[in-house]
Amino acid sequence: MYFHVMLGANDLGASTRFYDATFAVLGVSAKGQFRNDPPAFMYGEPGTGLFLLTKPQDGKEACHANGGTVMFKAGSKAMADAWYEAGLANGGSDVSGPPAPGALPDTVMGYLRDPTGNKVAVVAFV
C-alpha cells in the first residue's frame, strides 16, 4: 500500500547513525544521500518500500508526531531484540522497555524514539 515514509531530522548525522544501525539489523539496505537541498537519505527498495530521512524543506525544526509511530518488521524475536539494542546504542531512547508480547496476537513489539524524537517500533510475528 505504501511507497515510502519520510521523517524529518534535525541532526542528520545522529539520525543516520541510528537508522543505519537499526536497519542493518533488519536487513534493510542504506542507499545513502539522494538529495542535497535539503539533504535527504534513503533506505530500502522501491519495490518493497522506502524510508526517507530529511531536513524539513521549509527550513524549520523537525518535530515528531503526537500519536504517530512508524513500525518496521523483524524476522524473529531475536532480530527485534537486536534492533532495540542497536537503537539504544546509536542515540535512540527507550519508550516502554525491550520488545515484549504485543497488542496483536502472536507478536513481539518494541518501541524507541529516534534522535529527533520520532517514535519508531519493531514487530516480530512469533
Buried (B, 14 or more C-beta within 10 A) or exposed (E): EEEEBEBBBBBBEBBBBBBBBBBBBBEBEBBEEEEEEEBBBBBBEEEEBBBBBBBEEEEEEBEBEEEEEBBBEBEEBEBBBBBBBBBBEBBBEEEEEEBEEBEEEEBBBBBBBBBBEBBBBBBBBE
